Amino acid sequence: MRSLFAAPMRVAAISPRAFVAPLSPFTRTLYQKTIAPPKHYTKAEVDEKVLDMLFDYAKVAQEKVNLEANLVRDLSIDRLDRFGLYWDLQTEFDFFQLPARTRTRDLQSGREAADWVASILEEEQRLRV
């Protein structure tokens, strides 16, 4: 019985062009992914990126959005959006921190989120002065 995923096989004449050269050390395969060096940030860059993310998540007018605004009361960011903000902070600044549930409850304002990210980057020695 034929597999559903198997492609039909054709037999072709072997030509000199059919020879497959071995992989050179510069050829990337599926299992060899280049690793980029970690990016370094300043505190001002962290504040700016966190503020940009707050603009995406806030459900109020843009002139009310600032780092000192409370996420729940002032910006109307609900529980799921705070969780999304938490994960977006991790992916934007390329770190991973658990536990997620208590961390999202701890972040009360944009300033606290920016300071938390800056402290993580400082621990990883990726915060420039």
C-alpha positions as CSV (number, residue, x, y, z in Angstrom):
1,M,0.0,0.0,0.0
2,R,1.3,3.5,-0.9
3,S,1.8,6.1,1.8
4,L,-0.2,9.3,1.6
5,F,2.9,11.4,1.9
6,A,5.2,9.5,-0.5
7,A,5.7,11.3,-3.8
8,P,5.6,9.1,-7.0
9,M,9.0,8.0,-7.9
10,R,10.4,8.6,-11.4
11,V,13.5,6.9,-12.7
12,A,15.6,9.2,-14.7
13,A,18.8,8.6,-16.6
14,I,21.9,9.4,-14.6
15,S,23.7,12.4,-16.0
16,P,26.9,14.1,-14.8
17,R,24.8,17.0,-13.5
18,A,22.9,14.6,-11.1
19,F,26.0,14.4,-8.9
20,V,25.3,16.1,-5.5
21,A,28.3,17.8,-4.0
22,P,28.9,17.4,-0.3
23,L,28.0,20.3,1.9
24,S,30.6,22.9,2.4
25,P,31.2,24.4,5.9
26,F,29.5,27.6,4.7
27,T,26.3,25.9,3.7
28,R,23.5,26.3,6.2
29,T,21.3,23.3,6.8
30,L,18.1,23.0,8.8
31,Y,20.0,22.0,11.9
32,Q,22.7,24.7,11.7
33,K,21.3,28.1,12.5
34,T,23.4,31.1,13.0
35,I,23.2,32.6,16.4
36,A,23.1,36.4,16.6
37,P,25.0,38.0,19.4
38,P,22.7,39.4,22.2
39,K,21.6,43.0,21.7
40,H,22.5,45.7,24.2
41,Y,20.1,48.5,25.2
42,T,20.3,51.7,27.1
43,K,17.7,52.7,29.7
44,A,16.3,55.3,27.4
45,E,15.8,52.7,24.6
46,V,14.1,50.3,27.1
47,D,11.7,53.1,28.1
48,E,11.0,54.0,24.5
49,K,10.2,50.4,23.5
50,V,8.0,49.8,26.5
51,L,6.1,53.0,25.8
52,D,5.6,51.9,22.2
53,M,4.2,48.6,23.4
54,L,1.9,50.5,25.8
55,F,0.5,52.4,22.8
56,D,-0.4,49.1,21.2
57,Y,-2.2,47.7,24.2
58,A,-3.9,50.8,25.7
59,K,-7.6,51.2,25.1
60,V,-7.7,54.9,25.8
61,A,-6.7,58.1,23.9
62,Q,-3.0,58.3,23.0
63,E,-2.4,61.5,25.0
64,K,-3.2,59.6,28.2
65,V,-0.6,56.9,27.6
66,N,2.7,57.4,29.5
67,L,5.0,55.3,31.6
68,E,3.6,56.5,34.9
69,A,0.0,55.5,34.0
70,N,-1.5,52.6,35.8
71,L,-2.1,49.7,33.4
72,V,-5.5,48.7,34.7
73,R,-7.1,52.0,35.9
74,D,-5.6,54.5,33.5
75,L,-4.9,52.5,30.4
76,S,-7.8,50.0,30.7
77,I,-5.5,47.0,29.9
78,D,-7.2,43.8,31.0
79,R,-5.7,40.6,32.4
80,L,-5.1,38.9,29.0
81,D,-3.6,42.0,27.5
82,R,-1.2,42.4,30.4
83,F,-0.2,38.8,29.9
84,G,0.4,39.6,26.2
85,L,2.4,42.7,27.1
86,Y,4.5,40.5,29.4
87,W,5.3,38.0,26.6
88,D,5.9,40.8,24.1
89,L,8.4,42.3,26.5
90,Q,10.2,39.0,26.7
91,T,10.3,38.5,23.0
92,E,11.3,42.1,22.2
93,F,14.2,42.1,24.6
94,D,15.0,38.4,24.1
95,F,14.9,36.9,27.6
96,F,12.7,34.3,29.3
97,Q,11.5,34.7,32.9
98,L,9.0,32.6,34.9
99,P,6.5,32.5,36.6
100,A,4.3,34.4,34.2
101,R,1.1,34.6,36.3
102,T,2.6,36.4,39.3
103,R,4.8,38.6,37.1
104,T,1.9,39.9,35.1
105,R,0.1,40.8,38.4
106,D,3.2,42.6,39.7
107,L,3.5,44.9,36.7
108,Q,1.3,47.9,37.7
109,S,2.6,50.6,35.4
110,G,4.7,51.2,32.4
111,R,7.5,52.5,34.6
112,E,7.5,49.2,36.6
113,A,7.6,47.2,33.4
114,A,10.5,49.3,32.0
115,D,12.4,49.0,35.3
116,W,11.8,45.2,35.4
117,V,13.1,44.8,31.9
118,A,16.1,47.0,32.7
119,S,16.9,44.9,35.8
120,I,16.8,41.7,33.8
121,L,19.0,43.1,31.1
122,E,21.4,44.4,33.8
123,E,21.6,40.9,35.3
124,E,22.4,39.5,31.8
125,Q,25.0,42.3,31.4
126,R,23.2,43.7,28.3
127,L,22.3,47.2,29.7
128,R,24.6,49.9,28.5
129,V,25.1,53.0,30.6
